[in-house]
Amino acid sequence: MSKTALESTKTESESGESKSTLVSRNITVQGRRTSVRLEPEMWNALYEVAKRERCSTHDVCSLVSMRKKPNTSLTAAIRVFIMLYFRAASTEMGHERAGHGNFDYMRARARLIDKNDVKVSNSVGSGLTKNSYVSVNKMATEVTASSATQRMQGSTLYS
């Protein structure tokens, strides 16, 4: 697939009226074809999970379907699975490198305040300074294989 789900989505029609940002895709779950509507970011995360696990998105969704509670929708279960999958791979060091632990940095990353207005605080041990802001967004997307592997060993994702 050459385009990501994020690139293939439009949020407004030509007339200016708002459209859903959900993207509908057909998947095969336990041998049965079904349609799932997710946000583009969730589709991208699902593709990344499948790539990391060396399987198809159909395999991941089938696994989620088998483990979900009977009254939970497949879409909701997939969203929770994705959050738990990446949460299991996160580390304190990764949070620090991403600039987490300082709400002003979060506001600056969301472009709600100027990065130069960020108050430097080491209350969570982030060790970040104003000069390190430039690399914060880049580091937020990095995941070290060794720390992810360490956290993943022995953990259960769907319980």
Steps between C-alpha positions, in 0.01 A plus 500: 500500500670821385285751688453495873149513641575852619585622150188348344248675726323829440321676785292746297297464187525749215187676627673566832285269712682288754552130430598218731871447542445126544633273228312182417701192400401142428680241709466126545443400861510129579429422135206742470515828310388806695538876487677705767499879533801653673682830507791523255747504789351176633530333157864610483562362850329172407720469189805565718396232751454247218837592352676468837334165568564376145136419431205655318251752636242224454698279740522777761128579474411130523707471817331809647158359405571171678612680818241778522203493736173396334329838546798702372503611138790384286591861421522594868698184576749583221550852638562367852736231367706761311526719810602204717749374241691828486458565872672168572795615289539837670769563758578777747810584297285529187259733679788716614652513150161601360478790745213354702457617857485872421156628402651815347698282257178319413329833431798609286491174300130565440601851384282666763789700640833611357785258572699788650230547767555151640597494866785259563416259778685192614222387736463171310868478416459582134827692485372696200589860430359753257775407256392137499146586379607484136574129527204412725255435216754283315576299811130450579470262206813297575467161666809308596472133414682385811278686748184395314614138500580511870154635584321259265655183644253334732228764466142431403335748269138398499416401857 
